[in-house]
Amino acid sequence: MADKFYMTQKGYEDAVRELDYLTKVKRAEIVERIQEARSHGDLSENAEYDAARNEQAANEGEIAELDYKIKNAVIIEETDDNSAVHIGSTVTVYDEEFEEEATYTIMGTTEVDAIKNVISNESPVGAALLKHKKGDTVTVKAPDGDYKLKILKIS
């Protein structure tokens, strides 16, 4: 069974656009750089050629990964139901140990943005919060030890 990658409609469209860019634009740019580097002669000592080939390999890997995620995408429906945490929810929690609040938006793995506190449904915090309600205290099983968060608000 293939993996499932949960995405919003916007996240899916963004992934399709990124794949299109990588395959049509970036791939062609890299091929051009490889051809230019080849024209400089001896490939055994050509750092420009090596760098372009490494970039090509990385790009092809990124294309394969994105293609796989798109083919196995599950589009999540947007909902106004805030009775429990689900993918797409924005959740405000209170960490008793550090005596601070934090707000996270839970999305699929392809839409994570740590700077904006957009976390994956597969992350320790995201997985712990899913399906819980306002007022619940959840235990986050983190690599450096478990801790508790209380759900203050779901939107």
Secondary structure, 3 states (H helix, E strand, C coil): CCCCEEECHHHHHHHHHHHHHHHHHHHHHHHHHHHHHHCCCCHHHCHHHHHHHHHHHHHHHHHHHHHHHHHCEEECCCCCCCCCCCCCCEEEEEECCCCEEEEEEEECHHHCEHHHCEEECCCHHHHHHCCCCCCCEEEEEECCEEEEEEEEEEC
